[in-house]
């Protein structure tokens, strides 16, 4: 797990973690689409992405190609978003810590390209999120969005010695817990002509991806690489 990066680290993530170890931090990044650009696109996929990621500055290594995505991930699924809830939090020495800046997305699986996830089953994945993310509003925006997710299994992950991950409510102990690669989660609504990323934009993808603009094209690129 975390073969490609230790964690998609934001200053907010650091602050949440350091609060458990006696240090402090703050978040001042203001990346993302301009407010007028966000207002111009009213698709639910764009609303969800903005609500999750507005103001975040994620430091991560990009998935350089479809082959790299297949090699780095432990599960790749295509399906439908069926819920957004609170994300994981951290605990140190039995004391509950500040909530980590994540939300949990629930994906009803249509098919799995890598890993094991039966059609009709639900997969739970963490997304790095702004500390002001409103899960109730995000859940409304997420309804019936189609999604392709490149995921890393963090079920047994411990952030540091003596620090453990507290699972979100609703994710049973026996269910695998995943983290979405920052540039491996793409969504598309019925009325959307193009797919939308939470932490990435299609223009940022390398030429090796073949310039996919839709989930069908993105999925096809992954399928070709997985053969």
BALUM-396439 format. One record per residue: residue number from 1; residue in three letters; x, z, y of N, C-alpha, C in turn. Coordinates in pm, whole numbers. Layout:
N
+-----+------+--------+--------+--------+--------+--------+--------+--------+--------+--------+
| pos | code |   n_xx |   n_zz |   n_yy |  ca_xx |  ca_zz |  ca_yy |   c_xx |   c_zz |   c_yy |
+-----+------+--------+--------+--------+--------+--------+--------+--------+--------+--------+
| NUM |  ALA |      X |      Z |      Y |      X |      Z |      Y |      X |      Z |      Y |
...
+-----+------+--------+--------+--------+--------+--------+--------+--------+--------+--------+
//
This chain:
227
+-----+------+--------+--------+--------+--------+--------+--------+--------+--------+--------+
| pos | code |   n_xx |   n_zz |   n_yy |  ca_xx |  ca_zz |  ca_yy |   c_xx |   c_zz |   c_yy |
+-----+------+--------+--------+--------+--------+--------+--------+--------+--------+--------+
|   1 |  UNK |     84 |      0 |   -119 |      0 |      0 |      0 |     88 |      0 |    125 |
|   2 |  UNK |     34 |    -48 |    234 |    108 |    -57 |    359 |    241 |   -128 |    340 |
|   3 |  UNK |    239 |   -237 |    264 |    362 |   -311 |    240 |    406 |   -385 |    365 |
|   4 |  UNK |    312 |   -420 |    451 |    346 |   -503 |    565 |    370 |   -421 |    692 |
|   5 |  UNK |    307 |   -306 |    702 |    329 |   -219 |    815 |    290 |    -79 |    774 |
|   6 |  UNK |    358 |     21 |    829 |    326 |    159 |    792 |    185 |    194 |    832 |
|   7 |  UNK |    146 |    151 |    950 |      9 |    166 |    997 |     -3 |     80 |   1122 |
|   8 |  UNK |   -120 |     25 |   1145 |   -141 |    -51 |   1267 |   -149 |     51 |   1380 |
|   9 |  UNK |    -35 |     79 |   1438 |    -21 |    198 |   1522 |    -59 |    169 |   1667 |
|  10 |  UNK |   -154 |    242 |   1718 |   -187 |    239 |   1860 |   -144 |    372 |   1919 |
|  11 |  UNK |   -135 |    378 |   2050 |   -103 |    506 |   2113 |   -210 |    608 |   2083 |
|  12 |  UNK |   -336 |    562 |   2070 |   -444 |    654 |   2036 |   -426 |    709 |   1896 |
|  13 |  UNK |   -383 |    625 |   1803 |   -356 |    673 |   1668 |   -246 |    778 |   1672 |
|  14 |  UNK |   -141 |    750 |   1748 |    -31 |    845 |   1758 |    -79 |    977 |   1816 |
|  15 |  UNK |   -165 |    971 |   1917 |   -215 |   1094 |   1978 |   -295 |   1175 |   1878 |
|  16 |  UNK |   -378 |   1106 |   1800 |   -459 |   1176 |   1701 |   -371 |   1242 |   1596 |
|  17 |  UNK |   -268 |   1170 |   1551 |   -178 |   1225 |   1450 |    -92 |   1337 |   1507 |
|  18 |  UNK |    -38 |   1314 |   1626 |     51 |   1413 |   1684 |    -22 |   1541 |   1721 |
|  19 |  UNK |   -153 |   1531 |   1744 |   -230 |   1652 |   1773 |   -228 |   1747 |   1655 |
|  20 |  UNK |   -209 |   1692 |   1535 |   -203 |   1775 |   1416 |    -65 |   1835 |   1396 |
|  21 |  UNK |     34 |   1782 |   1465 |    171 |   1829 |   1446 |    226 |   1896 |   1571 |
|  22 |  UNK |    138 |   1925 |   1666 |    179 |   2004 |   1781 |    232 |   1924 |   1898 |
|  23 |  UNK |    217 |   1791 |   1894 |    265 |   1708 |   2004 |    146 |   1646 |   2075 |
|  24 |  UNK |    175 |   1561 |   2173 |     66 |   1501 |   2249 |     98 |   1357 |   2276 |
|  25 |  UNK |     -5 |   1280 |   2314 |     13 |   1141 |   2348 |   -107 |   1092 |   2425 |
|  26 |  UNK |    -98 |    971 |   2481 |   -214 |    916 |   2550 |   -218 |    767 |   2527 |
|  27 |  UNK |   -331 |    706 |   2570 |   -348 |    563 |   2551 |   -376 |    500 |   2686 |
|  28 |  UNK |   -297 |    397 |   2720 |   -316 |    334 |   2850 |   -326 |    183 |   2840 |
|  29 |  UNK |   -322 |    127 |   2717 |   -325 |    -19 |   2702 |   -462 |    -72 |   2742 |
|  30 |  UNK |   -464 |   -190 |   2800 |   -590 |   -252 |   2842 |   -589 |   -398 |   2802 |
|  31 |  UNK |   -568 |   -423 |   2673 |   -567 |   -560 |   2625 |   -706 |   -603 |   2588 |
|  32 |  UNK |   -722 |   -733 |   2553 |   -851 |   -784 |   2509 |   -902 |   -886 |   2608 |
|  33 |  UNK |  -1016 |   -949 |   2573 |  -1073 |  -1051 |   2659 |  -1121 |   -989 |   2789 |
|  34 |  UNK |  -1119 |  -1069 |   2896 |  -1167 |  -1021 |   3024 |  -1315 |   -990 |   3016 |
|  35 |  UNK |  -1366 |   -893 |   3096 |  -1507 |   -857 |   3089 |  -1599 |   -976 |   3107 |
|  36 |  UNK |  -1564 |  -1068 |   3200 |  -1652 |  -1183 |   3219 |  -1657 |  -1272 |   3097 |
|  37 |  UNK |  -1544 |  -1281 |   3023 |  -1543 |  -1362 |   2901 |  -1628 |  -1297 |   2793 |
|  38 |  UNK |  -1621 |  -1164 |   2785 |  -1701 |  -1094 |   2687 |  -1849 |  -1108 |   2717 |
|  39 |  UNK |  -1884 |  -1102 |   2846 |  -2024 |  -1111 |   2884 |  -2079 |  -1250 |   2858 |
|  40 |  UNK |  -1993 |  -1352 |   2866 |  -2040 |  -1488 |   2849 |  -2078 |  -1518 |   2705 |
|  41 |  UNK |  -2019 |  -1449 |   2609 |  -2047 |  -1471 |   2468 |  -2127 |  -1352 |   2416 |
|  42 |  UNK |  -2255 |  -1376 |   2387 |  -2343 |  -1267 |   2348 |  -2365 |  -1260 |   2197 |
|  43 |  UNK |  -2283 |  -1330 |   2119 |  -2299 |  -1322 |   1974 |  -2272 |  -1181 |   1926 |
|  44 |  UNK |  -2339 |  -1143 |   1820 |  -2320 |  -1008 |   1769 |  -2178 |   -987 |   1717 |
|  45 |  UNK |  -2114 |  -1093 |   1667 |  -1976 |  -1080 |   1620 |  -1884 |  -1044 |   1736 |
|  46 |  UNK |  -1905 |  -1107 |   1849 |  -1824 |  -1077 |   1967 |  -1853 |   -937 |   2019 |
|  47 |  UNK |  -1981 |   -898 |   2017 |  -2017 |   -763 |   2060 |  -1950 |   -658 |   1971 |
|  48 |  UNK |  -1952 |   -682 |   1841 |  -1891 |   -587 |   1748 |  -1740 |   -578 |   1772 |
|  49 |  UNK |  -1675 |   -693 |   1784 |  -1530 |   -694 |   1806 |  -1494 |   -621 |   1934 |
|  50 |  UNK |  -1569 |   -647 |   2041 |  -1541 |   -581 |   2169 |  -1564 |   -431 |   2161 |
|  51 |  UNK |  -1670 |   -391 |   2092 |  -1702 |   -249 |   2080 |  -1601 |   -173 |   1998 |
|  52 |  UNK |  -1540 |   -240 |   1901 |  -1439 |   -176 |   1817 |  -1304 |   -172 |   1887 |
|  53 |  UNK |  -1265 |   -281 |   1948 |  -1125 |   -298 |   1985 |  -1094 |   -299 |   2134 |
|  54 |  UNK |  -1193 |   -291 |   2221 |  -1164 |   -301 |   2364 |  -1063 |   -195 |   2408 |
|  55 |  UNK |   -955 |   -240 |   2472 |   -855 |   -149 |   2525 |   -744 |   -112 |   2429 |
|  56 |  UNK |   -751 |   -160 |   2304 |   -647 |   -125 |   2207 |   -527 |   -217 |   2218 |
|  57 |  UNK |   -412 |   -163 |   2189 |   -288 |   -241 |   2182 |   -229 |   -216 |   2044 |
|  58 |  UNK |   -257 |   -305 |   1951 |   -215 |   -288 |   1812 |    -78 |   -351 |   1790 |
|  59 |  UNK |     12 |   -275 |   1733 |    146 |   -323 |   1702 |    153 |   -353 |   1553 |
|  60 |  UNK |    161 |   -481 |   1516 |    162 |   -517 |   1374 |    231 |   -651 |   1355 |
|  61 |  UNK |    273 |   -675 |   1232 |    330 |   -805 |   1195 |    218 |   -896 |   1150 |
|  62 |  UNK |    213 |  -1015 |   1204 |    105 |  -1107 |   1171 |    116 |  -1158 |   1028 |
|  63 |  UNK |      2 |  -1189 |    970 |      0 |  -1260 |    842 |     44 |  -1403 |    871 |
|  64 |  UNK |    164 |  -1437 |    830 |    225 |  -1563 |    872 |    161 |  -1686 |    813 |
|  65 |  UNK |     91 |  -1670 |    701 |     33 |  -1784 |    632 |    -72 |  -1734 |    534 |
|  66 |  UNK |   -154 |  -1824 |    480 |   -249 |  -1783 |    375 |   -176 |  -1723 |    255 |
|  67 |  UNK |    -63 |  -1781 |    218 |     13 |  -1729 |    105 |     61 |  -1586 |    133 |
|  68 |  UNK |    103 |  -1560 |    257 |    146 |  -1425 |    294 |     31 |  -1327 |    287 |
|  69 |  UNK |    -88 |  -1371 |    326 |   -206 |  -1285 |    321 |   -240 |  -1249 |    177 |
|  70 |  UNK |   -232 |  -1347 |     90 |   -262 |  -1323 |    -52 |   -158 |  -1228 |   -112 |
|  71 |  UNK |    -32 |  -1248 |    -78 |     75 |  -1165 |   -134 |     69 |  -1021 |    -83 |
|  72 |  UNK |     35 |  -1001 |     44 |     40 |   -868 |    104 |    -81 |   -782 |     72 |
|  73 |  UNK |   -194 |   -845 |     42 |   -319 |   -771 |     26 |   -341 |   -725 |   -117 |
|  74 |  UNK |   -434 |   -631 |   -130 |   -475 |   -585 |   -263 |   -619 |   -623 |   -293 |
|  75 |  UNK |   -693 |   -663 |   -191 |   -830 |   -712 |   -210 |   -863 |   -810 |   -100 |
|  76 |  UNK |   -920 |   -923 |   -138 |   -971 |  -1020 |    -41 |  -1114 |  -1053 |    -82 |
|  77 |  UNK |  -1208 |  -1027 |      8 |  -1349 |  -1049 |    -25 |  -1417 |  -1129 |     85 |
|  78 |  UNK |  -1527 |  -1190 |     42 |  -1619 |  -1255 |    135 |  -1755 |  -1192 |    114 |
|  79 |  UNK |  -1826 |  -1163 |    223 |  -1956 |  -1100 |    207 |  -2029 |  -1082 |    338 |
|  80 |  UNK |  -2113 |   -978 |    342 |  -2197 |   -950 |    458 |  -2176 |   -806 |    503 |
|  81 |  UNK |  -2163 |   -785 |    634 |  -2153 |   -650 |    686 |  -2289 |   -582 |    674 |
|  82 |  UNK |  -2290 |   -463 |    614 |  -2416 |   -392 |    594 |  -2414 |   -253 |    657 |
|  83 |  UNK |  -2309 |   -220 |    731 |  -2306 |    -90 |    796 |  -2176 |    -63 |    868 |
|  84 |  UNK |  -2183 |     20 |    971 |  -2066 |     71 |   1042 |  -2087 |    220 |   1063 |
|  85 |  UNK |  -1992 |    300 |   1021 |  -2001 |    445 |   1034 |  -1869 |    500 |   1085 |
|  86 |  UNK |  -1861 |    633 |   1099 |  -1737 |    696 |   1142 |  -1623 |    667 |   1044 |
|  87 |  UNK |  -1503 |    669 |   1095 |  -1387 |    640 |   1013 |  -1322 |    765 |    958 |
|  88 |  UNK |  -1205 |    746 |    899 |  -1129 |    857 |    843 |  -1083 |    952 |    954 |
|  89 |  UNK |  -1052 |   1074 |    914 |   -985 |   1169 |   1003 |   -869 |   1230 |    926 |
|  90 |  UNK |   -790 |   1311 |    993 |   -673 |   1371 |    931 |   -691 |   1522 |    917 |
|  91 |  UNK |   -627 |   1578 |    818 |   -632 |   1722 |    797 |   -491 |   1772 |    768 |
|  92 |  UNK |   -455 |   1884 |    826 |   -324 |   1944 |    802 |   -341 |   2089 |    757 |
|  93 |  UNK |   -285 |   2120 |    640 |   -290 |   2256 |    586 |   -432 |   2309 |    582 |
|  94 |  UNK |   -525 |   2222 |    544 |   -662 |   2265 |    527 |   -742 |   2274 |    656 |
|  95 |  UNK |   -679 |   2245 |    770 |   -748 |   2250 |    898 |   -787 |   2108 |    941 |
|  96 |  UNK |   -914 |   2090 |    968 |   -961 |   1958 |   1009 |   -897 |   1920 |   1142 |
|  97 |  UNK |   -852 |   1797 |   1151 |   -786 |   1751 |   1273 |   -877 |   1664 |   1357 |
|  98 |  UNK |   -825 |   1621 |   1468 |   -898 |   1530 |   1555 |   -929 |   1402 |   1481 |
|  99 |  UNK |  -1048 |   1347 |   1505 |  -1084 |   1223 |   1438 |   -983 |   1114 |   1472 |
| 100 |  UNK |   -942 |   1043 |   1371 |   -851 |    931 |   1394 |   -930 |    814 |   1452 |
| 101 |  UNK |   -865 |    727 |   1527 |   -937 |    615 |   1588 |   -964 |    502 |   1490 |
| 102 |  UNK |  -1059 |    525 |   1402 |  -1102 |    425 |   1306 |  -1254 |    425 |   1298 |
| 103 |  UNK |  -1309 |    314 |   1253 |  -1447 |    309 |   1208 |  -1446 |    255 |   1066 |
| 104 |  UNK |  -1551 |    287 |    992 |  -1567 |    236 |    856 |  -1668 |    124 |    857 |
| 105 |  UNK |  -1631 |     11 |    799 |  -1728 |    -97 |    782 |  -1761 |   -109 |    633 |
| 106 |  UNK |  -1888 |   -133 |    605 |  -1934 |   -153 |    468 |  -1963 |   -301 |    447 |
| 107 |  UNK |  -1902 |   -358 |    345 |  -1917 |   -501 |    316 |  -1985 |   -518 |    181 |
| 108 |  UNK |  -2101 |   -585 |    181 |  -2164 |   -620 |     54 |  -2099 |   -750 |      5 |
| 109 |  UNK |  -2036 |   -742 |   -109 |  -1950 |   -849 |   -158 |  -2030 |   -967 |   -215 |
| 110 |  UNK |  -1994 |  -1087 |   -173 |  -2044 |  -1210 |   -236 |  -1947 |  -1256 |   -343 |
| 111 |  UNK |  -1817 |  -1253 |   -309 |  -1715 |  -1293 |   -406 |  -1582 |  -1233 |   -365 |
| 112 |  UNK |  -1496 |  -1216 |   -466 |  -1362 |  -1163 |   -443 |  -1260 |  -1268 |   -483 |
| 113 |  UNK |  -1164 |  -1292 |   -393 |  -1059 |  -1389 |   -420 |   -938 |  -1323 |   -484 |
| 114 |  UNK |   -913 |  -1198 |   -448 |   -804 |  -1120 |   -507 |   -852 |   -978 |   -525 |
| 115 |  UNK |   -811 |   -913 |   -634 |   -856 |   -778 |   -660 |   -988 |   -778 |   -734 |
| 116 |  UNK |  -1042 |   -658 |   -753 |  -1165 |   -641 |   -830 |  -1275 |   -585 |   -743 |
| 117 |  UNK |  -1378 |   -665 |   -723 |  -1498 |   -622 |   -651 |  -1611 |   -712 |   -697 |
| 118 |  UNK |  -1707 |   -655 |   -768 |  -1816 |   -734 |   -825 |  -1911 |   -782 |   -716 |
| 119 |  UNK |  -1969 |   -899 |   -737 |  -2070 |   -950 |   -645 |  -2185 |   -850 |   -638 |
| 120 |  UNK |  -2227 |   -818 |   -516 |  -2334 |   -721 |   -495 |  -2286 |   -580 |   -473 |
| 121 |  UNK |  -2158 |   -553 |   -503 |  -2103 |   -420 |   -479 |  -2069 |   -403 |   -331 |
| 122 |  UNK |  -2043 |   -278 |   -292 |  -2009 |   -248 |   -152 |  -1864 |   -202 |   -143 |
| 123 |  UNK |  -1792 |   -261 |    -51 |  -1652 |   -226 |    -25 |  -1645 |   -159 |    112 |
| 124 |  UNK |  -1566 |    -51 |    121 |  -1554 |     24 |    246 |  -1414 |      6 |    303 |
| 125 |  UNK |  -1407 |    -36 |    427 |  -1278 |    -64 |    489 |  -1269 |      2 |    626 |
| 126 |  UNK |  -1148 |     45 |    661 |  -1120 |    105 |    791 |  -1072 |     -1 |    889 |
| 127 |  UNK |  -1119 |     11 |   1012 |  -1071 |    -71 |   1122 |  -1015 |     19 |   1230 |
| 128 |  UNK |   -897 |    -13 |   1283 |   -848 |     57 |   1401 |   -949 |     35 |   1514 |
| 129 |  UNK |   -986 |    143 |   1583 |  -1092 |    134 |   1684 |  -1056 |    214 |   1807 |
| 130 |  UNK |  -1116 |    176 |   1917 |  -1102 |    254 |   2039 |  -1169 |    390 |   2019 |
| 131 |  UNK |  -1118 |    491 |   2086 |  -1174 |    626 |   2071 |  -1316 |    636 |   2125 |
| 132 |  UNK |  -1358 |    539 |   2206 |  -1492 |    541 |   2263 |  -1591 |    457 |   2183 |
| 133 |  UNK |  -1549 |    408 |   2066 |  -1638 |    324 |   1985 |  -1767 |    398 |   1950 |
| 134 |  UNK |  -1880 |    333 |   1969 |  -2012 |    390 |   1942 |  -2062 |    330 |   1811 |
| 135 |  UNK |  -2054 |    407 |   1702 |  -2085 |    351 |   1571 |  -2231 |    309 |   1560 |
| 136 |  UNK |  -2321 |    376 |   1630 |  -2462 |    337 |   1626 |  -2482 |    198 |   1686 |
| 137 |  UNK |  -2417 |    172 |   1799 |  -2427 |     41 |   1860 |  -2355 |    -65 |   1776 |
| 138 |  UNK |  -2242 |    -27 |   1719 |  -2169 |   -120 |   1634 |  -2250 |   -158 |   1511 |
| 139 |  UNK |  -2321 |    -61 |   1455 |  -2403 |    -88 |   1337 |  -2512 |   -190 |   1369 |
| 140 |  UNK |  -2568 |   -182 |   1490 |  -2670 |   -280 |   1530 |  -2610 |   -419 |   1541 |
| 141 |  UNK |  -2491 |   -426 |   1602 |  -2425 |   -556 |   1620 |  -2382 |   -616 |   1487 |
| 142 |  UNK |  -2354 |   -530 |   1389 |  -2299 |   -577 |   1261 |  -2404 |   -635 |   1166 |
| 143 |  UNK |  -2530 |   -615 |   1195 |  -2634 |   -654 |   1101 |  -2626 |   -801 |   1063 |
| 144 |  UNK |  -2608 |   -824 |    934 |  -2610 |   -959 |    873 |  -2495 |  -1050 |    916 |
| 145 |  UNK |  -2391 |   -994 |    976 |  -2274 |  -1075 |   1006 |  -2201 |  -1110 |    876 |
| 146 |  UNK |  -2161 |  -1234 |    862 |  -2079 |  -1274 |    749 |  -1933 |  -1240 |    779 |
| 147 |  UNK |  -1857 |  -1210 |    675 |  -1722 |  -1161 |    696 |  -1630 |  -1205 |    584 |
| 148 |  UNK |  -1504 |  -1230 |    618 |  -1396 |  -1243 |    521 |  -1295 |  -1135 |    557 |
| 149 |  UNK |  -1257 |  -1056 |    457 |  -1169 |   -942 |    483 |  -1048 |   -943 |    390 |
| 150 |  UNK |   -931 |   -934 |    450 |   -805 |   -918 |    378 |   -769 |   -770 |    388 |
| 151 |  UNK |   -762 |   -701 |    273 |   -761 |   -555 |    273 |   -644 |   -495 |    197 |
| 152 |  UNK |   -605 |   -374 |    241 |   -500 |   -296 |    178 |   -562 |   -167 |    125 |
| 153 |  UNK |   -530 |   -127 |      4 |   -587 |     -5 |    -56 |   -514 |    118 |     -3 |
| 154 |  UNK |   -587 |    206 |     66 |   -525 |    328 |    120 |   -585 |    453 |     55 |
| 155 |  UNK |   -642 |    438 |    -63 |   -709 |    550 |   -130 |   -619 |    670 |   -150 |
| 156 |  UNK |   -492 |    645 |   -178 |   -398 |    755 |   -207 |   -299 |    778 |    -93 |
| 157 |  UNK |   -326 |    721 |     23 |   -230 |    729 |    133 |   -230 |    867 |    198 |
| 158 |  UNK |   -112 |    921 |    226 |    -95 |   1044 |    303 |     -9 |   1010 |    425 |
| 159 |  UNK |    -55 |   1034 |    546 |     19 |    995 |    667 |    156 |   1060 |    678 |
| 160 |  UNK |    166 |   1186 |    634 |    293 |   1259 |    643 |    283 |   1381 |    552 |
| 161 |  UNK |    395 |   1447 |    531 |    396 |   1566 |    447 |    302 |   1672 |    503 |
| 162 |  UNK |    212 |   1720 |    420 |    118 |   1823 |    462 |     -4 |   1771 |    535 |
| 163 |  UNK |     -9 |   1641 |    560 |   -123 |   1581 |    630 |   -198 |   1491 |    532 |
| 164 |  UNK |   -326 |   1511 |    520 |   -406 |   1432 |    428 |   -516 |   1357 |    503 |
| 165 |  UNK |   -573 |   1260 |    436 |   -681 |   1180 |    493 |   -814 |   1238 |    448 |
| 166 |  UNK |   -903 |   1259 |    542 |  -1038 |   1305 |    512 |  -1128 |   1182 |    507 |
| 167 |  UNK |  -1190 |   1162 |    390 |  -1273 |   1044 |    373 |  -1398 |   1051 |    463 |
| 168 |  UNK |  -1444 |    935 |    506 |  -1569 |    933 |    583 |  -1686 |    975 |    495 |
| 169 |  UNK |  -1788 |   1033 |    557 |  -1909 |   1065 |    484 |  -1972 |    936 |    431 |
| 170 |  UNK |  -2020 |    942 |    310 |  -2082 |    825 |    252 |  -1990 |    742 |    165 |
| 171 |  UNK |  -1860 |    770 |    170 |  -1764 |    702 |     84 |  -1725 |    800 |    -26 |
| 172 |  UNK |  -1776 |    778 |   -144 |  -1755 |    870 |   -255 |  -1608 |    877 |   -294 |
| 173 |  UNK |  -1570 |    988 |   -353 |  -1430 |   1009 |   -392 |  -1382 |    902 |   -489 |
| 174 |  UNK |  -1471 |    849 |   -569 |  -1432 |    748 |   -668 |  -1429 |    607 |   -614 |
| 175 |  UNK |  -1476 |    586 |   -491 |  -1476 |    452 |   -433 |  -1342 |    423 |   -368 |
| 176 |  UNK |  -1285 |    307 |   -394 |  -1161 |    272 |   -324 |  -1182 |    270 |   -173 |
| 177 |  UNK |  -1082 |    309 |   -100 |  -1087 |    309 |     46 |   -982 |    210 |     95 |
| 178 |  UNK |  -1025 |    117 |    178 |   -936 |     10 |    221 |   -913 |     13 |    372 |
| 179 |  UNK |   -803 |    -49 |    413 |   -775 |    -73 |    554 |   -771 |   -224 |    573 |
| 180 |  UNK |   -842 |   -273 |    675 |   -838 |   -417 |    705 |   -711 |   -450 |    780 |
| 181 |  UNK |   -640 |   -553 |    735 |   -526 |   -602 |    811 |   -576 |   -642 |    950 |
| 182 |  UNK |   -503 |   -608 |   1056 |   -551 |   -635 |   1192 |   -590 |   -780 |   1216 |
| 183 |  UNK |   -518 |   -873 |   1156 |   -552 |  -1015 |   1171 |   -611 |  -1071 |   1042 |
| 184 |  UNK |   -669 |   -983 |    959 |   -727 |  -1027 |    833 |   -875 |   -996 |    821 |
| 185 |  UNK |   -942 |   -971 |    933 |  -1085 |   -942 |    933 |  -1152 |  -1037 |   1031 |
| 186 |  UNK |  -1232 |  -1129 |    976 |  -1297 |  -1231 |   1058 |  -1446 |  -1231 |   1030 |
| 187 |  UNK |  -1527 |  -1248 |   1136 |  -1672 |  -1240 |   1124 |  -1736 |  -1363 |   1187 |
| 188 |  UNK |  -1859 |  -1391 |   1144 |  -1932 |  -1503 |   1203 |  -2082 |  -1480 |   1184 |
| 189 |  UNK |  -2156 |  -1486 |   1294 |  -2301 |  -1474 |   1289 |  -2366 |  -1610 |   1265 |
| 190 |  UNK |  -2496 |  -1606 |   1237 |  -2568 |  -1730 |   1207 |  -2558 |  -1831 |   1320 |
| 191 |  UNK |  -2564 |  -1783 |   1445 |  -2562 |  -1873 |   1560 |  -2422 |  -1903 |   1611 |
| 192 |  UNK |  -2321 |  -1842 |   1549 |  -2183 |  -1860 |   1596 |  -2123 |  -1989 |   1543 |
| 193 |  UNK |  -2063 |  -2066 |   1631 |  -1996 |  -2190 |   1590 |  -1857 |  -2162 |   1535 |
| 194 |  UNK |  -1801 |  -2047 |   1571 |  -1664 |  -2014 |   1529 |  -1658 |  -1869 |   1483 |
| 195 |  UNK |  -1559 |  -1839 |   1402 |  -1539 |  -1702 |   1355 |  -1474 |  -1620 |   1465 |
| 196 |  UNK |  -1493 |  -1490 |   1456 |  -1443 |  -1397 |   1557 |  -1358 |  -1291 |   1488 |
| 197 |  UNK |  -1240 |  -1263 |   1542 |  -1155 |  -1158 |   1489 |  -1171 |  -1030 |   1569 |
| 198 |  UNK |  -1146 |   -917 |   1505 |  -1156 |   -789 |   1575 |  -1030 |   -764 |   1657 |
| 199 |  UNK |   -913 |   -785 |   1598 |   -787 |   -759 |   1666 |   -704 |   -885 |   1686 |
| 200 |  UNK |   -759 |  -1000 |   1656 |   -681 |  -1124 |   1664 |   -770 |  -1239 |   1708 |
| 201 |  UNK |   -709 |  -1345 |   1754 |   -780 |  -1466 |   1794 |   -726 |  -1584 |   1714 |
| 202 |  UNK |   -811 |  -1681 |   1690 |   -768 |  -1796 |   1610 |   -651 |  -1870 |   1675 |
| 203 |  UNK |   -644 |  -1870 |   1807 |   -535 |  -1939 |   1877 |   -400 |  -1876 |   1848 |
| 204 |  UNK |   -399 |  -1752 |   1801 |   -274 |  -1682 |   1773 |   -221 |  -1709 |   1633 |
| 205 |  UNK |   -300 |  -1775 |   1549 |   -260 |  -1797 |   1410 |   -151 |  -1903 |   1403 |
| 206 |  UNK |    -59 |  -1886 |   1309 |     50 |  -1982 |   1294 |     -1 |  -2115 |   1240 |
| 207 |  UNK |     81 |  -2218 |   1255 |     42 |  -2352 |   1210 |     18 |  -2355 |   1060 |
| 208 |  UNK |     79 |  -2264 |    986 |     63 |  -2262 |    840 |    -81 |  -2237 |    797 |
| 209 |  UNK |   -162 |  -2181 |    886 |   -303 |  -2156 |    854 |   -389 |  -2282 |    863 |
| 210 |  UNK |   -339 |  -2385 |    931 |   -417 |  -2508 |    942 |   -528 |  -2501 |   1044 |
| 211 |  UNK |   -518 |  -2411 |   1141 |   -614 |  -2399 |   1252 |   -758 |  -2380 |   1208 |
| 212 |  UNK |   -788 |  -2283 |   1121 |   -927 |  -2260 |   1081 |  -1009 |  -2208 |   1199 |
| 213 |  UNK |  -1132 |  -2255 |   1210 |  -1221 |  -2211 |   1316 |  -1345 |  -2141 |   1263 |
| 214 |  UNK |  -1373 |  -2158 |   1136 |  -1491 |  -2098 |   1076 |  -1452 |  -2017 |    953 |
| 215 |  UNK |  -1544 |  -1932 |    907 |  -1516 |  -1854 |    786 |  -1496 |  -1945 |    666 |
| 216 |  UNK |  -1573 |  -2054 |    659 |  -1556 |  -2147 |    547 |  -1414 |  -2202 |    544 |
| 217 |  UNK |  -1361 |  -2239 |    659 |  -1226 |  -2295 |    666 |  -1120 |  -2189 |    636 |
| 218 |  UNK |  -1141 |  -2067 |    686 |  -1048 |  -1958 |    660 |  -1046 |  -1924 |    511 |
| 219 |  UNK |  -1164 |  -1914 |    451 |  -1176 |  -1885 |    308 |  -1112 |  -1994 |    224 |
| 220 |  UNK |  -1133 |  -2120 |    265 |  -1074 |  -2232 |    192 |   -922 |  -2226 |    194 |
| 221 |  UNK |   -865 |  -2187 |    308 |   -720 |  -2176 |    320 |   -667 |  -2068 |    226 |
| 222 |  UNK |   -739 |  -1956 |    217 |   -698 |  -1848 |    126 |   -714 |  -1890 |    -20 |
| 223 |  UNK |   -822 |  -1960 |    -50 |   -843 |  -2007 |   -187 |   -732 |  -2099 |   -232 |
| 224 |  UNK |   -691 |  -2188 |   -145 |   -583 |  -2283 |   -178 |   -454 |  -2208 |   -206 |
| 225 |  UNK |   -427 |  -2105 |   -124 |   -303 |  -2028 |   -141 |   -304 |  -1942 |   -266 |
| 226 |  UNK |   -423 |  -1904 |   -310 |   -434 |  -1815 |   -427 |   -423 |  -1887 |   -559 |
| 227 |  UNK |   -428 |  -2020 |   -557 |   -423 |  -2097 |   -682 |   -284 |  -2092 |   -745 |
+-----+------+--------+--------+--------+--------+--------+--------+--------+--------+--------+
//
